[in-house]
Amino acid sequence: MSEWYQAGLDVDLKSQRIARYIRGFRKERLSLAHTAGYEHPAQFTAQDIELSTGVTN
């Protein structure tokens, strides 16, 4: 890795940010599961998911 990249890497800060992201992501997944009537996100099936590409014709 280049010295320029290493100089910009603050491990303590990055670890706190990823921890916050993971907690928020988990909370959102649980909220979606509960909204869909499930107790846990693992209960979702492929039939529950609709993919949107954002492209409309």
Secondary structure, DSSP 4 states (H G I P E B T S, - for coil): --HHHHHT--HHHHHHHHHHHHHHHHHHHHHHHHHTT-SSGGG--GGG-----S---
